[in-house]
Amino acid sequence: WGDPGVRALRWQWPHDLRLIVATPFTGLATSEARAAIATMVSRKDAVFNLQRVLSLVHALQHGEYDRLREGMRDRWHQPGRAALVPHLESVLAIDDPDVLGACLSGAGPSVAVLARRDLARVGRLLQSTCEAAGSPVTVRTLAVHQASNVMREAVASAHGRT
């Protein structure tokens, strides 16, 4: 088998999709967030998550936005961190035609939704959902930056060429 080295694939984030991120006024220590997730994942949950991430990438590459919500589901880090992020379950449960999917952002406590239409209304919906769950938040609508040297630098660094 040997060492396969670093493999990097490029693709462009869809220009019409935006991340709407809600960041609570209270923080969450990364160490606490890490401690909340299981160190072992069942085969069933690992397969579930692998299927979802592949579905997510496929949906993003092919503009199949109706598949994003399912592709963003998770059985590993979100359930473990839900007790630390009181608004997470409410955000994941948002049922609105303009919300294409929702997730915990990184280790939390920020959450994000994907949208492409009526961004201001979706931002207000995200804010009111978080606040109803007891989490005052700052909401930002973000586009994904396309041009970057990050991948080139990461590959060079992985081969010891910084």
Helices and strands as residue ranges (DSSP letters): E 18-24, H 30-35, H 43-62, G 65-67, H 68-71, H 77-81, G 82-84, H 88-92, E 101-104, E 111-115, H 119-132, E 137-142, H 150-158
